[in-house]
Amino acid sequence: MDALLYIVAGAGVGFAVGLTGIGGGSLMTPLLLLFGFPAPVAIGTDLMYASITKAGGVLAHHRQKSINWTVVKRMAAGSLPAAGLTIVVLDQFFTDSDSYTHVLTVSLGFMLILSSIVLLFRKQLYQSPFLTTA
């Protein structure tokens, strides 16, 4: 039964990722937590899953010329060093399993709430004088 449940859940998340580009962190990780996996395992499993499923999306969007590579490069210039620094900080300051899991769980919850707010209020946010869009 577990195998079928995981296959169905994976198919559902795969459909959502293919349709919207959203899914990895906002669907798969909470789903794995619901299945009882510890936060580090849920996040690590999701990262591997996302790297595989999003690769297909990147190829499709590249063929359709719907990727702004300038934006990708600029965002990567900030996100890649930040991700590396985050790993170093987590490894240095959260060495015991409980504190590490707590930081990951709280961070995940905060980011899901923030993402939901942005999606729900994107129209109002676009009208903000502090944000500029392409």
SULFENLIN-V629458 format. One line per field, one symbol per residue. ss: DSSP state (a for helix, b for strand, c for the rest). psi: psi as a letter, one per 30 degrees, with the letter a starting at -180 (. if undefined). A space follows every 50 residues. Layout:
ss->???
psi->???
//
This chain:
ss->caaaaaaaaaaaaaaaaaaacccaaaaaaaaaaaccccaaaaaaaaaaaa aaaaaaaaaaaaacccccaaaaaaaaaaaaaaaaaaaaaaaaacccaaaa aaaaaaaaaaaaaaaaaaaacaaaaacccccccc
psi->eeeeeeeeeeeeeeeeeeeffkedffeeeeeeeefgkleeeeeeeeeeee eeefeeeeeeeeefhgkjfeeeeeeefeeeeeeeeeeeeeeefifkeeee eeeeeeeeeeeeeeeeeeeegeeeeffkffkkl.
//
